């Protein structure tokens, strides 16, 4: 059973979101709260077993950005999707930098929201189609800045892509025509450069980098 949490201070909007989310799956369980403090307390009490949090930015007291920071530290395994009336590029980029797994404008349809949530629940990152053009236009710059930011060599960049796609060292060596020992050295160097300890963390770091380097 999917367990979803909605954090939205406007009751009518919150109820509408809960109704939409129930269309995700027959067994989905949706809970709505009105502020960040209530959300954090609920997550602590529930033993962190929620599958996803849908978070508004304009909240009383602790706002959505502040709440997102707390959620990423205390519940790092739970993806957070931002839903906001503030849907400009800067706001979206800030949210993705803070660790959001997706961003949906409140002007979007219910079907768009469901598509975004399915994508995030599948382990991907969702961005609004209206912003994808701007992101793709800067793709070359982002890839270049990835190697520059983490000081990765050209050889390490070649290994990085099959690495984050889930290939083993042996598979990477076969794909790139390298010895398994050479691949192992490159993988160790990549993990150290990204300041992560495993491949899953490396994948997350690269996804976040590619999503926010606008």
ABEGO torsion letter per residue (X at the ends): XBBBBBBBABAAAAAAAAAAAAAABAABBBBBBABAAAAAAAAAAAGGABABBBBBABBBEBBAAAAAAAAAAABAABBBBBBBABABAAAAAAAAAAGBABBBBAABBAAAAAAAAAAAAAGBBBBBAAAAAAAAAAAAAAAAAAAAAAGBBAAAAAAAAAAAAGBBAAAAAAAAGBBAAAAAAAAAAAAAAAGBABAAAAAAAAAAAAAABX
